[in-house]
Amino acid sequence: MSFAFPGRSTRLVSPPPKSVDQQLRMMPLKPAEHLDFVTKHGSASFLQCPSWADLKTQWSAERLGWVDGAGTVVGAGQVLYRRVPRVDRYLAYIPEGPLIDWSDGLLHRWLEPLFAHLRRRRAFGVTMGPPLVVRGWQAATLKRAAADGSAARLGDVPPDFTNEAALDIGEQLQSMGWSPTRSTSRGSTQSRLVFEVPLAGRGRDDIWSGLSQRWRRSIRKAERAGVEVTIGGYDDLPEFYRLLQETQRRDGFDLGRSLEYYRRQYRSLSAEDPERMRLFLARYRGETLAAHTLNRVGDRAWYQLGASASHRRELCPSHLLQWRMIQAAKAAGCSVYDMRGFDDTLDVTRREHGLLQWKLGTGGRAVEYLGEWDFPLNQPLHKLFGVYLAWRRSA
């Protein structure tokens, strides 16, 4: 099954109001004002919600609005500031944003007021992640490439969709002095490669038929075995964290997060909106076998994090959890179910391919974003900071 990719428009959010003149100015937004802009503009990322900034204890946050001559807020961005040790200077970071009219054609009128404001805030550099898709691959395309061994990496496979307008924006950014971010060691969360399941215009049967036979068998098997899916709450977070630690040991990664971090995340996001973060649990005979988190903003839902036990895997609890989460996203009116990032290897013998292979079973699509970009507001300090990061990575 295939789906239509976005058209020439490069926005993943509904377009903000058109400015009535060419002049834009920056102004601070209250958290409620910023949240109102975010929630009214479609698929804005949950990383742009004020509640997400509450989790970044080593960063300070500011919400900025672009205002036209009529006083209308036509763009917004949540900026996180990280102070450089022993220096009263800051790195500014706009995760999965800002939310501006990227198709305007005059990016300088949006970015130059931002630069002026950030310099006043003593920022020496800024990193941003434009929410723009540049390429896309249907699941069937990648399955064929992996099966016949014709490609080692995602980039070796001709895309089913190319957004020339987004590529043009990348060229504009480079001409303005921006450069692609080469490291994610600064606390970045944005994945350049994302897997998503389209929901708009599809009924339950359509989504079900899009799943692979293996996924459908696994879901039925879990249901027949008596695996039950429930929505948990704050008191279930210790169980979620226990499974997450088990998953990390089994799969060889470490997110570096404490239980208190996830408690703070749940409190902050739920206080902003009870539907912002939900914890789904799969239980069998009273034992929790899997726990996944679902975030939602506007018409987009994210499978943010999953954890599962190392035993009873034959019961396929994670497949059933995902199916119920996809159904919940559809029932909430979401147009896209975002399964977040994956490794780009298509070599089926490599362990890293396992996650993409699992996600391909949903019958969705892989998309490549424009990625994160850096701009040096103070060239010497920005260069020195790059040296510092290189030293940290090699230490």
Secondary structure as GFF3:
##gff-version 3
##sequence-region A 1 395
A	DSSP	beta_strand	25	28	.	.	.	ID=ss1
A	DSSP	alpha_helix	31	39	.	.	.	ID=ss2
A	DSSP	three_ten_helix	46	48	.	.	.	ID=ss3
A	DSSP	alpha_helix	50	53	.	.	.	ID=ss4
A	DSSP	beta_strand	60	67	.	.	.	ID=ss5
A	DSSP	beta_strand	73	83	.	.	.	ID=ss6
A	DSSP	beta_strand	90	94	.	.	.	ID=ss7
A	DSSP	three_ten_helix	102	104	.	.	.	ID=ss8
A	DSSP	alpha_helix	108	120	.	.	.	ID=ss9
A	DSSP	beta_strand	123	128	.	.	.	ID=ss10
A	DSSP	beta_strand	133	138	.	.	.	ID=ss11
A	DSSP	alpha_helix	139	148	.	.	.	ID=ss12
A	DSSP	three_ten_helix	154	156	.	.	.	ID=ss13
A	DSSP	beta_strand	161	162	.	.	.	ID=ss14
A	DSSP	alpha_helix	164	175	.	.	.	ID=ss15
A	DSSP	beta_strand	179	180	.	.	.	ID=ss16
A	DSSP	beta_strand	193	198	.	.	.	ID=ss17
A	DSSP	alpha_helix	204	210	.	.	.	ID=ss18
A	DSSP	alpha_helix	213	225	.	.	.	ID=ss19
A	DSSP	beta_strand	228	231	.	.	.	ID=ss20
A	DSSP	three_ten_helix	234	236	.	.	.	ID=ss21
A	DSSP	alpha_helix	237	251	.	.	.	ID=ss22
A	DSSP	alpha_helix	259	272	.	.	.	ID=ss23
A	DSSP	beta_strand	277	284	.	.	.	ID=ss24
A	DSSP	beta_strand	287	297	.	.	.	ID=ss25
A	DSSP	beta_strand	300	308	.	.	.	ID=ss26
A	DSSP	three_ten_helix	313	315	.	.	.	ID=ss27
A	DSSP	alpha_helix	317	331	.	.	.	ID=ss28
A	DSSP	beta_strand	336	341	.	.	.	ID=ss29
A	DSSP	alpha_helix	353	360	.	.	.	ID=ss30
A	DSSP	beta_strand	365	369	.	.	.	ID=ss31
A	DSSP	beta_strand	373	376	.	.	.	ID=ss32
A	DSSP	alpha_helix	379	394	.	.	.	ID=ss33
###
